[in-house]
């Protein structure tokens, strides 16, 4: 069983930056695909970014491409999401998800990740 704990959320002004962290335990972290999703009230959880086990391959949602960067530190069992040029539309609860394998046609789907953290709130004020 994988346990995930997110941190780093908060309130930031538009144009600002935040870095989210997610630490994992209960599994060999370097064997896991790690992803970030976000969710607003009444909406489904939406894909933000994915990183493969080695960190050599990353994928982003179009809405965050060029502004957000996903990275990982396997020695620390942690994945990060550096968020720059934030806008009010980025306001959401951000979740990290983990999976030991992810099909290339399903990486953007919540159902592809069996393990989730509790989420961290990011609020961007205008």
Secondary structure, 3 states (H helix, E strand, C coil): CCEEEEECCEEEECCCCEEEEEEEECCCHHHCEEEEEEECCCCCCEEEEEECCCCCCEEECCCCCCCEEEEEEHHHCEEEEEECCCCHHHCEEEEEEEECCCCCCCCCCHHHCCEECCCEEEEEEC
